[in-house]
Amino acid sequence: MGRRQRMRKRAGVVVLPTATATSGLEAYLQLAEPTTRHRGVHGAHPSYRILFPGGVLALAKPADEGGDGERRVRHEVAAWKVAQGLGWTDLVGTTVLRQMESGVAPSTATTFSVQVVWPAPIDNPDLSQLRDTDIWRAAAFDAVTVSTDRSHNWLGVPPGPPYQLALVDHGDAFATTSSSISSVFFSERQGQPLPDAIRQALELLRESDPQRVLSSLLEQDRLDAMMVRIDHLLSTRILSLPGP
Amino acid sequence: MAHIDILVNDYPAAIQRRVASLYIQGDRIEIESEEPEVWRDRLLRPIPTEEPGVATDPDDNPEAFLKALIARLQGSYLVATDWHPRRACPIPESGVVPMDELSSRSI
């Protein structure tokens, strides 16, 4: 009964609300037994290829490889939750935490972030090949999360250009200090008035109770700093960050 | 001559595929690639440093830029190798490195 009430119709077709649909995807990614697992040979922060039953392909990052892996995998999931809170579930791939067998310590479980792989992505396209609205959304997303590494970490999802933007690699996001931000998107729009759609998304995020949703994923000081940034953006209505 | 390789993680194909090799010749960065202009545009952009408003420019300081690029390009989709001499390149001539298959247990 409850589920039926949450359904809605579009063009006469019953569809699940996005939040319900992505929750189902999250549960699948957390619980489905992988069909195959592969590990990239090169890279300081190794990525795993996970193929799930039914043909869903995901990439996974382990907590027990690379520096500060335990924090990084939580931050990957936190970024997805922020995108979800903003209503921008097309901007970041659905990401969950789950246990799988370690790639470096056989018969030992470790935590992985597991994220859906984007289809046939264009690696790191120029901003001129992206939609203006996506550049704004990325700029606001990076301001909220204080992305410290947005120099190459984005994809273009075909068809295009202009491509749909997908943001990846958020292990080093959620800095506590605004001055840590390093984002070409933020730099592109810094100091400009926030469009109405961006402000509405930020309101949605604030109303989504991010402190509860993110409490197990972010350290308290990082979470507090993020809330200050959201309030700052909404009160100034300018793409800027509070000092220092 | 030493160079770095730029690899794409091609998840559907379960391979890492080289898309470019970068090296310094004279005072500039050269690119070997099947699409040199595409990858020049994507890779040779100034990289912000930890100092606000300051970036490492590939034309001003090629060595520092490539060092920063190696540190930054360790993502889910794009990966840079460390410096290595061409004769000891870990990437085969085909440019394709199959991902290693592991057990699929989730525990």
HADDOCK unambig.tbl for C-alpha pairs under 7 A between the chains (distance, minus, plus):
assign (segid A and resid 33 and name CA) (segid B and resid 106 and name CA) 6.13 0.50 0.50
assign (segid A and resid 34 and name CA) (segid B and resid 104 and name CA) 5.54 0.50 0.50
assign (segid A and resid 34 and name CA) (segid B and resid 105 and name CA) 6.89 0.50 0.50
assign (segid A and resid 34 and name CA) (segid B and resid 106 and name CA) 6.79 0.50 0.50
assign (segid A and resid 35 and name CA) (segid B and resid 104 and name CA) 6.10 0.50 0.50
assign (segid A and resid 36 and name CA) (segid B and resid 104 and name CA) 5.05 0.50 0.50
assign (segid A and resid 37 and name CA) (segid B and resid 101 and name CA) 5.89 0.50 0.50
assign (segid A and resid 37 and name CA) (segid B and resid 102 and name CA) 5.36 0.50 0.50
assign (segid A and resid 37 and name CA) (segid B and resid 103 and name CA) 6.43 0.50 0.50
assign (segid A and resid 37 and name CA) (segid B and resid 104 and name CA) 5.23 0.50 0.50
assign (segid A and resid 38 and name CA) (segid B and resid 99 and name CA) 5.61 0.50 0.50
assign (segid A and resid 38 and name CA) (segid B and resid 100 and name CA) 5.15 0.50 0.50
assign (segid A and resid 38 and name CA) (segid B and resid 101 and name CA) 4.29 0.50 0.50
assign (segid A and resid 38 and name CA) (segid B and resid 102 and name CA) 5.59 0.50 0.50
assign (segid A and resid 39 and name CA) (segid B and resid 99 and name CA) 5.26 0.50 0.50
assign (segid A and resid 39 and name CA) (segid B and resid 100 and name CA) 5.07 0.50 0.50
assign (segid A and resid 39 and name CA) (segid B and resid 101 and name CA) 6.50 0.50 0.50
assign (segid A and resid 40 and name CA) (segid B and resid 16 and name CA) 6.78 0.50 0.50
assign (segid A and resid 40 and name CA) (segid B and resid 99 and name CA) 4.72 0.50 0.50
assign (segid A and resid 40 and name CA) (segid B and resid 100 and name CA) 6.50 0.50 0.50
assign (segid A and resid 41 and name CA) (segid B and resid 99 and name CA) 6.02 0.50 0.50
assign (segid A and resid 41 and name CA) (segid B and resid 100 and name CA) 6.86 0.50 0.50
assign (segid A and resid 42 and name CA) (segid B and resid 81 and name CA) 6.95 0.50 0.50
assign (segid A and resid 43 and name CA) (segid B and resid 74 and name CA) 5.68 0.50 0.50
assign (segid A and resid 43 and name CA) (segid B and resid 79 and name CA) 5.65 0.50 0.50
assign (segid A and resid 43 and name CA) (segid B and resid 80 and name CA) 6.90 0.50 0.50
assign (segid A and resid 43 and name CA) (segid B and resid 81 and name CA) 6.83 0.50 0.50
assign (segid A and resid 44 and name CA) (segid B and resid 74 and name CA) 5.92 0.50 0.50
assign (segid A and resid 45 and name CA) (segid B and resid 74 and name CA) 6.14 0.50 0.50
assign (segid A and resid 47 and name CA) (segid B and resid 76 and name CA) 6.03 0.50 0.50
assign (segid A and resid 49 and name CA) (segid B and resid 11 and name CA) 6.08 0.50 0.50
assign (segid A and resid 99 and name CA) (segid B and resid 106 and name CA) 6.42 0.50 0.50
assign (segid A and resid 99 and name CA) (segid B and resid 107 and name CA) 6.85 0.50 0.50
assign (segid A and resid 100 and name CA) (segid B and resid 105 and name CA) 6.64 0.50 0.50
assign (segid A and resid 100 and name CA) (segid B and resid 106 and name CA) 3.96 0.50 0.50
assign (segid A and resid 100 and name CA) (segid B and resid 107 and name CA) 5.51 0.50 0.50
assign (segid A and resid 101 and name CA) (segid B and resid 105 and name CA) 6.03 0.50 0.50
assign (segid A and resid 101 and name CA) (segid B and resid 106 and name CA) 5.50 0.50 0.50
assign (segid A and resid 101 and name CA) (segid B and resid 107 and name CA) 5.90 0.50 0.50
assign (segid A and resid 109 and name CA) (segid B and resid 107 and name CA) 6.38 0.50 0.50
assign (segid A and resid 124 and name CA) (segid B and resid 42 and name CA) 6.21 0.50 0.50
assign (segid A and resid 125 and name CA) (segid B and resid 42 and name CA) 6.51 0.50 0.50
assign (segid A and resid 126 and name CA) (segid B and resid 42 and name CA) 6.60 0.50 0.50
assign (segid A and resid 151 and name CA) (segid B and resid 47 and name CA) 6.42 0.50 0.50
assign (segid A and resid 153 and name CA) (segid B and resid 75 and name CA) 6.94 0.50 0.50
assign (segid A and resid 169 and name CA) (segid B and resid 75 and name CA) 6.17 0.50 0.50
assign (segid A and resid 169 and name CA) (segid B and resid 76 and name CA) 6.50 0.50 0.50
assign (segid A and resid 179 and name CA) (segid B and resid 52 and name CA) 6.55 0.50 0.50
assign (segid A and resid 180 and name CA) (segid B and resid 50 and name CA) 6.96 0.50 0.50
assign (segid A and resid 182 and name CA) (segid B and resid 48 and name CA) 6.37 0.50 0.50
